[in-house]
Amino acid sequence: MRQLFQEQLSLSGPTVNHRHARELDGVDRILQAHPDISVLVLQDLEAGLRRPHEGREGMSAEQVLRAAVVMRLNTFTYEDLSFHLADSVTYRAFCGYGLLDEVPSKSTLQRNIKAITEETWQEIQLLVLDYAAQCGVEHGRTVRTDGTVTETDVHPPTDSSLLWDSVRVLTRLVTEAREAFGVSRFPSRARRAKRRALDVLNAKKPRKRVKAYRDLLKVTKETVGYAQEVVAELEACPEVRAHLLAAEMTRNAGLAEQVIDQTERRVLDGESVPAEEKVVSIFEPHTDIIKKEKRKTHYGHKLTVTAGRSGLSLDWVVEDGNPADSTLAVRTIERQREIYGRVPRQAAFDGGYASKANLKEIKKLGVQDVVFSKKRGLEVEEMARSAWVYKRLRNFRAGIEGWISFLKRAFGLERCTWRGEAGFARYVGSSIVAANLLTLARHLMT
């Protein structure tokens, strides 16, 4: 049976005389001011349960939320989090555990924390911003926007490595099906695929590389064929587990066929495959290819982040693909209107967002000063009331780069370690909300 709040009292003041303990006390006060946050988390924890009010007591909604905050504040792994909850008096008190209470295992923490959806993190964000406005810390009158990339937890993709990944995963699933349900035995091509992938990597001449690719493609096609035969046998089995395994095998076989197609087009036909048609990981197939001008190519998702004068993140969006910044500027202001019920008075953007159409549309929405860090043919008088205002807002915009760096260094936003597209969005949400809670707590400490 789920509970909303833990029975133990939260922090009634810092447990030790240390800055971090005082920061946690500040976060505690913010969370206590909005008990609705725990209600949102409880809804996620109970989602899909037939009888949520029956059974043994697990972590309360508030404990799950606070454990998630502690995890993101320190970029802990679940194993680290479990240890520190057991070891630290301060973290125990913050998360509502008594000195003699048993703390949850890493698997329990993972199951509960990852149950908090992206939508819930967005709702929590709005409540935190509401509290910041009540305290006079942030009113969203002046905003700055920039984009960044958070990478997924994948290795740099090559066609040969993707083919090898496909073979070994399908071989593992076929072996699992044979051991569990006695399906037909098929020869393993895993070792041969690994050797051919290494041959591709070490080939010094194009002819030898193409020859190795041809054999690797042949092996991968054979393995996909074996997997499809196993799927047919599993679907005839009455057990639910067999159908779940068949669905997983079908998904991986489909990804393998996509990898085969893009490899044949690129390696054998000499075709340039568009980024949006490529699979860069069979483990995280949602990964986008993000190339920022002539700089390094990233594999993950583009984020658009908006921040205010206080340093709080006012909004974030996980983008689909790699849209041009210039297509996102107007939407950013419209989202601010949804959050605050009005548009900001001033807005500052990176140069990539600049265009005459964007300036006109944003001014039309009611923003007085709209400044882009690069003019792109725009006049200062068009963007701001004076050259002084333009310079101040241009310098103000530069501060968001430091804030994004802070999110990446201190809150793990450089690379997402949670699996799946939904997991990626939840990871980003938890990181930004935790950063906002810490930043707001520091404002209130001064």
N, C-alpha and C positions, 0 to 999 in steps of 0.2 A: 504494500500500500504506500503510495506516494504521499509526502507531506509538503506543505508549502514552505514552512520555516522549520529550522532545527530547534530543538528544545533548549539547547545551550544559548546563553546570551552572547552577542557579538562583542567586539572590543568596547570596553568602557573607558578607553584611553590607551595610549601606547603601553605594551607589556614590557618593553625595554626602552631605555633612553638612547634611541638610535633614529637617524633620519628616516630610514626605510619603514620602521615601525610607526613613525608619525605619519608617513605617507599612507600606509595601510589604514590608519585610523581615519584619515581624511576620506579615503575611498569608502570606508565603512559608513561614515556619516552620509555620504551621497546615496549609497544604496538603501540605507534606512529611510532616507527622505522620500524614496519612491518604492514602496512595497509592491506596486504594480509590476515592477520588473520581474519579481519572482513568480507572479501569476503567469506572465508570458512564458517563462521557462517551464513552469509546471505543465502548461498546455502541450508543449513539445514533448516532454517526458511521458505524458499520458497518451500521446497520439498513437493510434494503432492497438492499444490495449483493450481487450474485451471487457475486463473487470478491473479498472485501475484502482478501485478502492479496496481490493482484496489482496491477500498475499503478504509476504514479509515486507517490513519497512526497508526501503533502500535509502540512498542519499536524498535529502530534501532538495527542493528546487533551489533554495537559497544556497545550500552547500555546493550544488553543481555550478551555479553561477560564480560563486566566490572562488571555487577551485579553478575554474576556467580563467578567471582574472589573474590569479597567482601564477598559473602556468604561462600565460602570455607576458606577464610582467617580467618574468625571468627566462623566457624561452626554454622552459623545462621540457624534457620528454615526459611521457606518462610515468615511466619508471622513476625519473627524478622527482616528479611531483608527489608520487606515493611516498618516497623516502622522506622528503622534506615535510610533508604533512605529519609523518610519524615522528620526525626528529625535532621539528621547530615548535616551540611553545607559541611564538607569535603567529605562525601560519595556522596552527591548530585553533587558536582563539579567533582569528579572522574568519576561518571557515566553519566555526561553530562546533568544534570537537573538544571534549573535555580531555584531561590528562590521561584518563584511563580508558577512553573510548578507542575502539579499533578503527583504524583509518581504512578507506577503500583500497583495493588492489589496483594495479595499473590498468587491467582489463575493464574493471568497473568504472574507473575514471574515464577511460576512452569511450566506452559505450554511452555514458551519460553526457559528457561534454560535447561529443560530436552529434548528439541528438538536438542540440540547439540550432535552429535553422537560420539561414541568412535573413529571412524576413524578421525573425525575432531580434537578431542583432541590430537590424535597422530600426526596429521599434525602441529597443533599449537606447540606441543612439539619440533618438528624438527626445526621450525622457531626460537623458543627460544634458542635452542642449537646453531643454526647458529649465532645468535646475541652474545651469550656467547663466541663463538670462535672468532668473530670479535673484541670483547672487551678484548681478551686475558685471559678470566676467566676460560674457560674449553675447552680442545682440545681432550679429550677422549683418551689420551695416556696411562693412568693407570686407570684401572677400578676394581671395587669390586662388587661381586654378592652374594645375599642371598635371601632366601625365607621367606614368612610370610603368615599369614591368615587374611583375612578380613571377618568378620562374616556377614551373612544376618540378617535381622530383624525378627528373628523367636524365639519362645520359645523352650527350650530343649524338643525334641520330645520323646513321648512315644506312643506306639500303641493305648492305650486307648484315649489319647488326640487327636490323629489324627483321630480316628473313630468319636469322638464327634465333632471335627471340620467339618468333612465331612457331618455329619447329619445336623448340624445347618446351614451350608452354603447352602446345597441342599434344606432344608426346607425354608430358606429365598427366594431362587430363585423360588421355586414352589409357594410360597405365592405371590410373585411379579407377576408371570405369571397369577395367578388366578385373581388378582385385576386389571391387565391391559388388559387381553384378555379373561377372563371368562372361563378358562380351567377347567377341572373337579376338584372337591374338593377331597383332600386326607387327611387322618388323620395325624396329626403332631406327630412325635416320638422324638422331641427335648428334652422334659423334661425327658422322660424315658432314653434317651441316656446319658443325663447329670448325672442322678442318677447312672447309671451303671458305668460310667467313674469314679465317686467318689467312688463307691464300689470297683473298681479295685485298686484305689489309697490307700484306707483304709483297704483293706483285709489283715489279719495277717496270714492266712493260704493259701497255694497254691490251695487247693481244692475250697475255696470260690472265690479266684481270677479267676480261670479258669471258674467257673460257671458264674461270672459276665461278663467275656469276651465273653462267648457263647451267652448270651442274647444281649450284645452290638453288636456283629457281626450280630445277627439276625435282630436287629433294623436297623442297617446300610444297610443291604441287602434290607430290605423292602423299605427304603427311596430311595435307588438307583433305585429300580423298579418303584416307584412312579414317580421319576424324568424322567425316560426313557419314560413312558407313556405321561407325559406332553410334552416332546420334540417332540413326534410324532404329538401331537395336534398343537404345535407351528409351526412346519414345514409346516403344512397345511394352516397356516394363511398367507395372502398376505403381511402383513406389514413387513418392513425391521427390525424394532425393535424386532419383534417376532423372526426373524431368528437369530439376534444377541444374544438374550436371550437364544435361543435354543443351540447355539454354546457354550456359557458360561456354560450352564447346562451340556452339553455333556462332556466338558473338565473336569468339577468337578466330574461328575459321573465316568469318566475314572480313575481319581486320587483316588477316593473312592474305586474303585474295586482293584486298586493296593495295597491300605492300607489293605483292607480285605484279599487279598492274602498273604501279608507278615505277617499279624497277625496270620492267620491260620497256616502258615508254622512255625512261631516261637513259638507261645503259645500252639497250639493244637498238632502240629507234633514234636515239640522239635528240629526243624531244625535251624541251624545257617545261617541266610540270609546274603549274601555278601553285603558289603556297597554300591557297585555300583548298586544293584538291589532295594535298599530301597528308599522310599519316606519319607523325613523328615519334609516336610511341604506342605500342599495343597495350601498355599498362595504364597510360593516361592519354587515351585517344582524343580527348577534348583539347589538348594542348595546341595553342596557336603558334605560328612562326611570326615573331615580331622583329623587324629590322628597322632600326632607328637611323635613318639617313645612311651615312657611310660607316657607322659604328658597328659594334659587335651585334651579331644576331642572337636573339633571346628566344627561348622556348618556354612559353607560359601564357600569361594573359595580361593584357594592357589594363591598367587602372587609371581612372580619372579621379583626382582627389581635389576637393575644395576645402580651404581652411580660412579661418578668420584672423583678426588681430591678436587674439589671445593665444594662438597656436593650436586651438582645438580644430580637429577635422569636422567640418560641417556636413560633408557629404562625400560619398565614394560610389563609383560604379565600376563593376567588372565588365569590361567591354567584350563584345563578341567579335573576334577577329582583330584586325589592325586598322580600324577606321582612322581617317585623317583627322588631326586635331581640329582643323577648320570646320568640320561637320558637327563638333560637339559643344561649341561655345554657347550657342543660344539655349541648348538643352540644359546646360549647367545653370543658367540664370532661372530658367523655368522651374527647375528642381528646387532652387532656393526659395522661390515664391511658394511652392508647395510646403516647404518646411516652416517658413516664418510667416506665411500669409501675405508677404510683400516681397518685392525685389530689393536687393541691396542698393545703397546709395552710390557705392563705388565698387568697381570690379577690375581686377588686374589679371592679365593672362600672359602666358608664354607667347613668343613670336609665332609659333606654329598655328595658333588660333586666329591670327589676324586675317581679316578680309573686310572689304568695304560693306559687303552684304551683312556680315556678322555685326559690325559696328552699328549699322543702320537698324537692324532688328533688335539688338540689345538696348539701344537708346530708345527705341519705340516701346519697349517693355517698361521703361521708366527709370533706367539706371542713368544717373547724371554724368558720371565720369567712367569711361571704358578705355582702359589703357592696355596696349599690347607692348611687350618688351622690345619687339622689332616693328618698325613702322609699316613696312611692306607697302609703301606708296601712300600711306595715310598721313595727314597733317596733324600736328600736335593740337591745334585749335579744334579739330574735329573730334578728338578723343577726350580732351580734358578742358577745364575752364581756363587753365593757364599753364605755362611751361613749368612753373613751380609744382603745381598739382601733378602734372604728368611725371616729373622726375621723382616725386615722393612715392607715387603709386608704382612706378617702375622698380624702384628700389625695394618697396614693400613686397612686390611679387617675388623677388629673389629669395625671400625668407622661406617660401614653401619648399624650396629645394633642400634646405637644412632640415625641415620638418619631415620630408620624405626620407631623407637619410637617417633621421632618428628612428622612424618606423622600421626601416630595414635593419639597422644595426641593433636596436634594443628590443624589437618586438617580432623579429623573425620574418619580416615582410619581404626579405630578399628572395626567399625560396620557400614555397609551400610544401610541407611534409605530409599533409593529409591527402588521402587518395580520393579520386573521383571529382567530377565537376561540382557537385553539391558540396563536397568536402573542401574544395578550393575556396568557394564563396564563403563558407562558414569560417574557414581559417582567416581569411582577410577581415571579415566582420569582427571576429573575436580580437584580433590584433589591434584594429583601429579603436574599438570601444575601450579596450584595456588602456591604450595610450591616452585616450581622452579622459578616462577616470583618473589616471595618474597626473595628467597635466592640470586638470581642474582641482584635484586635491592640493597640488603644489601652489596654485593660485590662492586657494583659501588658507594655506598655511602662512602666507606672507602678511 
